[in-house]
């Protein structure tokens, strides 16, 4: 048993999409979440900059005495996972890409046409292609970067027509030209657009890595005998810029839920 919280972090709001599946699957667990909302998005930044930011946040989460760190960001998972594991060898650290890659390899065949959408950094690193092919080779995989999705979500844009046109701009030709039948939301921000994507392309199967990571978290907790029980810890959400949109997003996610939330800001120097 280990009642310390699990640390989650993301470049901003996107990693919040991993929390409801955790609350449903492992209601005893408590979390410390950090969203780097002041410096988002990460996907268009230089690799060394992303590494520097990630090390700073890792140091902060370690100071919070977390028992595990979940990189709830595909960009950071694709660039910084090994580096963070070397920096914090005593803390289990997991990213969101590998669990999703395992699911893709398990359910897809060579007859499928898999589309992966993500940030420029995730796509350029070929993170998903490499991970999937480490489990199953010969699959048809196409990728496209959708750089406007993250700022659209971070800014809290709710206009249906703007969202619809932006989704169609990136996905219409991509899906048609590549005959996509399975779409991977390769950024934890993208589940916020999942309903719109499903309405526009109802025939496509969607894989959401924000849900797949829960299976890996469960395995790690079981392997290390770290499940929480009757924890008195409070769920805490930190942000480098505690904006109204960050607060509203959390309140919306946990509406009518008994998942208690405390808000704190934290400025990374």
C-alpha positions in Angstrom: 0.0 0.0 0.0 1.2 3.5 -0.8 -1.1 6.5 -0.2 1.2 9.0 -1.9 -0.3 10.7 -4.9 0.4 10.0 -8.6 2.0 12.9 -10.5 0.6 13.9 -13.9 1.9 16.6 -16.1 1.2 18.1 -19.5 2.0 21.2 -21.5 -1.4 22.6 -20.5 -5.0 21.4 -20.3 -4.7 18.2 -22.4 -3.5 15.9 -19.7 -6.7 16.5 -17.8 -8.3 14.0 -20.2 -6.4 11.2 -18.5 -7.9 12.0 -15.1 -11.6 10.9 -15.4 -10.5 7.4 -16.6 -8.2 7.2 -13.6 -10.9 8.3 -11.2 -13.3 5.7 -12.6 -10.8 2.8 -12.6 -8.9 3.6 -9.5 -11.1 5.8 -7.2 -8.8 5.4 -4.2 -5.9 7.1 -5.9 -5.0 10.7 -5.5 -3.2 12.9 -7.9 -1.0 16.0 -8.3 -1.5 17.5 -11.7 0.7 20.1 -13.3 -0.3 22.0 -16.5 2.3 24.2 -18.0 -0.3 26.6 -19.2 2.0 29.6 -19.3 4.3 28.0 -21.9 1.9 25.9 -23.9 2.0 24.6 -26.7 5.1 22.4 -26.6 4.6 20.8 -30.0 6.1 23.6 -32.0 9.1 24.2 -29.6 12.7 23.1 -30.0 13.5 19.7 -28.5 16.0 21.1 -26.0 13.4 23.5 -24.8 10.9 20.8 -24.2 13.5 18.7 -22.3 14.4 21.7 -20.1 10.7 22.3 -19.3 10.1 18.7 -18.6 13.1 18.4 -16.2 11.8 21.4 -14.3 8.3 19.9 -13.9 9.8 16.5 -13.0 11.8 18.2 -10.2 8.6 19.9 -9.0 6.6 16.7 -8.9 9.4 14.9 -7.1 9.2 17.7 -4.4 5.5 16.8 -4.1 6.5 13.3 -3.0 4.7 11.5 -5.8 4.9 7.7 -6.0 4.7 7.7 -9.8 4.9 10.2 -12.7 2.6 10.0 -15.7 3.7 12.0 -18.7 0.2 13.0 -19.9 1.6 14.6 -23.0 2.4 12.8 -26.3 5.0 15.4 -27.2 7.0 15.0 -24.0 6.4 11.2 -24.1 8.0 11.1 -27.6 11.0 13.2 -26.6 11.7 13.0 -22.9 10.6 9.6 -21.4 14.1 8.0 -21.3 15.7 11.2 -20.1 13.2 11.6 -17.2 13.6 7.9 -16.2 17.4 8.5 -16.0 16.9 11.7 -13.9 14.5 10.1 -11.5 15.5 6.4 -11.3 13.5 5.8 -8.1 10.2 6.9 -9.4 8.2 4.8 -12.0 7.6 7.0 -15.0 5.2 6.2 -17.8 4.2 8.0 -21.1 1.0 7.8 -23.0 2.4 6.5 -26.4 3.4 2.9 -25.6 0.1 1.8 -24.1 -1.8 3.2 -27.1 0.7 1.5 -29.4 0.0 -1.8 -27.8 -3.7 -1.4 -28.3 -3.2 -0.5 -32.0 -1.0 -3.5 -32.5 -3.6 -5.7 -30.8 -6.7 -4.7 -32.6 -5.4 -3.6 -36.1 -4.4 -5.8 -39.0 -2.7 -5.2 -42.3 -6.2 -4.5 -43.8 -6.6 -1.4 -41.6 -5.5 2.1 -42.5 -4.4 3.8 -39.3 -4.2 7.5 -39.1 -2.3 9.2 -36.3 -2.8 12.9 -35.6 -0.5 14.8 -33.2 1.7 17.8 -32.7 4.5 18.7 -35.0 7.0 17.3 -32.5 5.2 13.9 -32.0 4.8 13.5 -35.8 8.3 14.4 -36.7 9.8 12.0 -34.1 7.7 9.1 -35.7 6.9 8.2 -32.1 3.8 6.2 -32.8 5.0 4.5 -35.9 8.1 3.2 -34.1 6.2 2.2 -31.0 3.5 0.3 -33.0 6.0 -1.5 -35.2 8.0 -2.7 -32.2 4.8 -4.8 -31.4 3.6 -5.5 -34.9 5.2 -4.8 -38.2 3.6 -4.3 -41.6 0.7 -2.1 -40.5 -0.5 0.8 -42.7 0.2 4.0 -40.8 -0.2 7.6 -41.9 0.4 10.7 -39.8 -0.5 14.4 -39.9 0.3 17.2 -37.6 -2.6 19.4 -36.5 -0.9 22.4 -34.8 -4.0 24.6 -34.4 -5.9 22.0 -32.3 -3.9 22.7 -29.1 -4.3 26.5 -29.0 -7.9 26.2 -30.0 -8.5 24.1 -26.9 -6.2 26.1 -24.6 -8.0 29.3 -25.5 -11.3 27.7 -24.7 -12.8 28.3 -28.2 -16.3 26.9 -28.2 -17.7 28.1 -31.5 -19.0 25.0 -33.2 -18.3 26.4 -36.7 -14.7 27.3 -36.0 -14.0 23.9 -34.5 -15.8 22.1 -37.4 -13.8 24.0 -40.0 -10.5 23.5 -38.2 -11.1 19.8 -37.9 -12.1 19.5 -41.5 -9.1 21.5 -42.6 -6.7 18.9 -41.2 -8.7 15.7 -41.5 -10.9 15.8 -44.7 -8.1 15.1 -47.2 -6.0 13.2 -44.8 -8.8 10.6 -44.1 -9.9 10.5 -47.7 -6.5 10.2 -49.4 -5.2 7.6 -46.9 -8.5 5.7 -46.6 -8.3 6.0 -42.8 -10.5 3.6 -40.8 -8.8 3.9 -37.4 -7.8 7.3 -36.0 -5.4 7.7 -33.1 -5.8 10.9 -31.0 -2.0 11.4 -30.6 -2.2 14.4 -28.3 -4.0 14.4 -24.9 -5.7 17.7 -25.9 -7.5 16.0 -28.8 -10.1 14.1 -26.8 -11.7 17.5 -26.2 -12.5 17.4 -30.0 -13.5 13.8 -30.1 -17.2 14.4 -30.3 -16.8 16.8 -33.2 -14.5 14.3 -35.0 -17.0 11.5 -34.4 -19.9 13.6 -35.8 -17.9 14.4 -39.0 -16.5 10.9 -39.5 -18.9 8.5 -37.9 -17.5 5.5 -39.7 -14.0 5.8 -38.2 -12.8 3.9 -35.1 -11.1 6.2 -32.6 -8.3 5.2 -30.3 -7.8 7.5 -27.3 -4.4 7.2 -25.6 -5.7 9.1 -22.6 -7.8 6.1 -21.8 -5.2 3.5 -22.6 -2.6 4.8 -20.1 -4.8 3.7 -17.2 -4.0 0.1 -17.9 -0.3 0.8 -17.6 -0.8 2.8 -14.4 -2.7 -0.1 -12.9 0.0 -2.6 -13.9 2.8 -0.4 -12.3 0.9 0.0 -9.1 0.2 -3.7 -8.9 3.8 -4.7 -9.7 5.1 -2.4 -7.0 2.4 -2.9 -4.4 1.6 0.8 -4.5 -2.3 0.9 -4.6 -3.7 3.5 -2.3 -6.3 2.8 0.4 -8.3 5.3 2.4 -5.9 8.1 1.4 -6.3 11.4 3.2 -4.4 13.2 0.4 -6.2 15.9 -1.6 -6.2 16.0 -5.4 -4.2 19.1 -6.3 -4.1 20.8 -9.7 -1.2 23.2 -10.4 -0.7 25.4 -13.4 2.1 27.8 -14.4 -0.7 30.2 -15.4 -3.9 29.6 -13.4 -6.2 31.0 -16.0 -10.0 31.1 -16.0 -10.0 28.5 -18.8 -7.9 26.1 -16.8 -10.3 26.4 -13.8 -13.4 26.2 -16.0 -12.1 23.1 -17.8 -11.4 21.3 -14.5 -14.8 22.3 -13.1 -16.4 21.0 -16.3 -14.6 17.7 -16.2 -15.4 17.0 -12.6 -19.0 18.4 -12.6 -21.3 16.3 -10.4 -18.3 14.2 -9.3 -17.0 13.5 -5.8 -13.5 13.9 -7.1 -12.4 16.8 -4.8 -10.2 19.4 -6.4 -7.8 22.0 -5.0 -6.3 24.7 -7.2 -2.8 26.1 -6.9 -0.5 28.1 -9.1 3.2 27.4 -9.4 5.6 29.6 -11.3 8.6 27.7 -12.8 11.6 30.0 -13.0 
